[in-house]
Amino acid sequence: MRLRVEFTTEPFDLDEAPAHALVAREVIEAAELDAVDVGPFGNTAEGGADQVLGAVDALLHRALAAGATRISLQVNVVAEGDV
């Protein structure tokens, strides 16, 4: 099964990326995921279910420890034809 995760961390800072946002990006970029797209207002990545769920677990733990006060995420199953 393939999954797509979309997430944002808060609080936002338009002048400089906060530590929790940098940590979240590190986690996603270091995970064995593909179709990774990081941006200032949202991030997405796709991969196998185990890889995505493992990355989400690490993302939640590390971003909260780095000062995130809110993490919004959505996980969707990617249909076989959408790959």
VOPAGU-2260 file (C-alpha; in pm, 1 decimal, decimal comma):
REM VOPAGU-2260
SITE   aa  ch    i         X         Y         Z
SITE  MET   A    0       0,0       0,0       0,0
SITE  ARG   A    1     121,4     351,3     -84,9
SITE  LEU   A    2      38,9     654,1     126,5
SITE  ARG   A    3      64,0    1029,6      79,9
SITE  VAL   A    4     118,6    1254,7     380,6
SITE  GLU   A    5      57,2    1628,7     382,1
SITE  PHE   A    6     158,3    1830,6     686,7
SITE  THR   A    7     228,1    2172,2     834,3
SITE  THR   A    8     379,0    2270,2    1166,5
SITE  GLU   A    9     298,9    2580,3    1368,5
SITE  PRO   A   10     357,6    2846,9    1483,6
SITE  PHE   A   11     444,9    3010,7    1152,2
SITE  ASP   A   12     721,6    3263,1    1111,0
SITE  LEU   A   13     732,6    3432,4     772,0
SITE  ASP   A   14    1074,5    3588,8     833,5
SITE  GLU   A   15    1269,5    3276,9     927,1
SITE  ALA   A   16    1185,6    2906,5     929,8
SITE  PRO   A   17    1136,6    2798,5    1293,1
SITE  ALA   A   18    1331,7    2507,4    1437,3
SITE  HIS   A   19    1028,3    2275,3    1435,7
SITE  ALA   A   20     974,8    2335,4    1062,3
SITE  LEU   A   21    1339,9    2261,7     985,5
SITE  VAL   A   22    1329,0    1943,4    1193,0
SITE  ALA   A   23    1010,0    1828,9    1019,6
SITE  ARG   A   24    1170,2    1879,8     679,5
SITE  GLU   A   25    1483,0    1692,7     790,8
SITE  VAL   A   26    1273,4    1394,9     897,8
SITE  ILE   A   27    1082,8    1379,4     570,2
SITE  GLU   A   28    1387,3    1434,1     351,1
SITE  ALA   A   29    1586,0    1166,4     539,9
SITE  ALA   A   30    1306,1     907,9     524,9
SITE  GLU   A   31    1295,6     657,8     241,5
SITE  LEU   A   32    1009,4     838,8      68,7
SITE  ASP   A   33     959,7     960,7    -284,4
SITE  ALA   A   34     768,0    1248,8    -436,4
SITE  VAL   A   35     882,1    1475,4    -150,7
SITE  ASP   A   36     776,8    1838,5    -186,4
SITE  VAL   A   37     862,0    2082,3      93,0
SITE  GLY   A   38     738,8    2438,8      96,1
SITE  PRO   A   39     681,6    2732,6     327,9
SITE  PHE   A   40     312,0    2655,9     389,9
SITE  GLY   A   41     286,1    2280,4     345,5
SITE  ASN   A   42     478,0    1966,8     270,5
SITE  THR   A   43     390,4    1640,6      97,4
SITE  ALA   A   44     557,5    1306,1      51,3
SITE  GLU   A   45     462,0     961,4     -74,2
SITE  GLY   A   46     593,2     614,8     -14,6
SITE  GLY   A   47     519,0     271,9     116,6
SITE  ALA   A   48     287,8     252,6     416,4
SITE  ASP   A   49     559,5     145,9     661,9
SITE  GLN   A   50     795,1     421,6     548,3
SITE  VAL   A   51     529,1     695,1     561,4
SITE  LEU   A   52     394,1     586,7     900,2
SITE  GLY   A   53     746,4     563,4    1042,4
SITE  ALA   A   54     827,3     910,8     910,6
SITE  VAL   A   55     502,8    1051,1    1057,3
SITE  ASP   A   56     589,2     904,2    1398,3
SITE  ALA   A   57     936,6    1059,4    1390,0
SITE  LEU   A   58     797,4    1385,6    1256,4
SITE  LEU   A   59     546,3    1418,1    1541,5
SITE  HIS   A   60     798,7    1338,7    1813,6
SITE  ARG   A   61    1081,6    1554,2    1680,8
SITE  ALA   A   62     876,8    1857,0    1571,2
SITE  LEU   A   63     697,2    1875,2    1906,8
SITE  ALA   A   64    1029,7    1846,9    2088,2
SITE  ALA   A   65    1161,6    2132,0    1870,1
SITE  GLY   A   66     879,2    2366,6    1971,6
SITE  ALA   A   67     584,2    2297,9    1742,8
SITE  THR   A   68     258,1    2385,2    1914,2
SITE  ARG   A   69      38,5    2238,2    1642,4
SITE  ILE   A   70      94,8    1984,9    1366,6
SITE  SER   A   71    -172,4    1939,8    1104,2
SITE  LEU   A   72    -146,3    1632,7     888,8
SITE  GLN   A   73    -346,3    1427,2     650,6
SITE  VAL   A   74    -264,8    1076,3     531,4
SITE  ASN   A   75    -428,1     935,3     218,2
SITE  VAL   A   76    -407,0     601,1      45,7
SITE  VAL   A   77    -270,3     647,4    -305,2
SITE  ALA   A   78    -465,4     448,6    -561,7
SITE  GLU   A   79    -252,0     223,8    -783,2
SITE  GLY   A   80    -333,7     429,5   -1095,3
SITE  ASP   A   81    -219,4     752,1    -922,3
SITE  VAL   A   82     141,4     639,4    -878,8
